[in-house]
Amino acid sequence: MDYELNEHNKSEFPPAHTAEHLLNQTMIRLFGCERSYNAHVERKKSKMSFYLDRKPSRQDEKEIERRMNELIDEDLPVTFEYVTRDDLPEDVSLDRLPADASETIRLVRIGDYDVCPCIGKHVRSTSQIGRFELLGTNWDEKDRSFRVRFKIV
């Protein structure tokens, strides 16, 4: 069945883009935050920023990397589902979609771990991502913002 979706103006690197979904959900689960408010996901190096209640410790940073690689190793399936705005699951928000987003929404599911609206390119399962390598982090105390820099190897 053909669905009419919005035009997509990016050409993502599927392994890093799929890792972006995993990192968003990992941060939500570890810190109770929202999905990233700023992300630049590229083939060579990526960065994502999150608003947090506290500065993560070095142990927290190690746990982020450990969990990401554990999820990748679990070989979770990446699947797509098409729904109308009226049939959207309760836990899925359309807040970040453009105002002119189509009536039909493509949801990307990564196993039972994450689901969110997305029209980008993804791998078929998490084992195709590779290894998640945390390159560094920055904490902005004033803005309560935590930036994660990573690459996919």
N, C-alpha and C positions, 0 to 999 in steps of 0.2 A: 504494500500500500504506500502511495506517495503522500508525504505530509508537506505542507507549506510552512517553512520555518523562516526566520529572519536570515538575511545574508550574513555571512561570516567573513570578517575582514582580516583574519589572522591565519597563519599557517604554523600551528604548534608543533613542537617536537613531542610526539605522543608519550614517550616514557616520562619526560619531565612534567608534562601536563597532567598525566595520571597521578604522578607523585604529588602534585599540587593538591589534588583532591584528598589524598591520604593525609598530607600534612595539615590541611585545614581541619579535618576531623580529629586528628591526633591532638592538635592544640585545643580544640573544643573539649575533648575528653580529659586532657591533663590539666587545663587551666580554667575551664568554664567560660571561655571567651567566645566571641563571634568569629565567623570566617574572616580571613585576611582582608584588611581594608585597602591594601596596596600590594600588588604582585607583579613581578617582572620575571617570567619563566622562559628561559632560553636553553638552547642546546648545551652551551659551555658552562654557564653559571646562572643561578636563579636567586631571587630574593623575595621574601614575603614578610609583611609587617602585620602585627597583631596588637590590639589594645589589651593590656593585661592589668590585673589588680596589683601585681607585685613583680619584681625583677626575678626571673628564673635563676636558680643556682646552677653551678657547673654540673651537679648531679642531674638536675632537670634537663639540661642540654644533652647529656649522655643518654638519658632516658628517651628523649625525642628521637635521637639517632637509632637507638636500639629498637624502639617500637616500629619505626619506619621500616627498618630492614627485616624485622620479624613479619610485618604485614606483607612485604614484598615476597618473602620466602613462603608465605602461606598460599601463594598462587591463587588469590581470590579472583573470581571471574568479574570482568567488567562488562556490564550489560546496559542496554538502552530500553527505555519504555517511553511511549508517546501518550500524553494525556492532555485533556483540555484543562483550561484554568479552573473550571468547575470541579474537575475530578482529581485535583492535586492532593497528594497525601498531606495530612495535618502538619507534619514536621518539615515540609518543604516551603521555603519562603521565596517569593518572587521580587523581593525588595530590590535586588540588584540588577534585575532585567531592565532593558531600555523601555521607555514609555510606549514605544510602538511595537513591542514584542508581540509575536503572533499568538493567536488563540490556542494553537497546539504547542505544547511545551515538550522538549525532549529531556527526560530525566536520565542521568547517568548514575548507575548503581555499581558500587564496588563491594561485592559480596553482600553481607549484612552490615558492613562497616560504615558506608557513606552513601548518601543519595543527594543529588542537587541538580538543578537545571543547568544544562550546558550543551552547546552545539559544536564544541571543539573535537579534535582528534584524540583518541585514546588507544592504549594497547588493549589486547583481548583479555589478558590476565596479568596480575601484579608481578608474576615471576619474569615477565618480559621487560620490566622497568630497568633492572640492573641493580646496582648498589647505591643507596642513598648515603652521601658523604656530607656531613655538616662542616662547612668551611669556616664559619664564625657567626657571631651574633653581636648585636648592639642594643643597648638599653637606653632609652631616653626617659629620664626620670620625670621631667616636666610634663611630657605628653603621655607618660605611662605606655610607651610604645616599645615593642620588642621586634627587632628585625632579625630574621633567620636567613643566612646565606648558605646555599647548598649547591651541589652538583650531582648529577647522575652518572655513574661510572659503569 
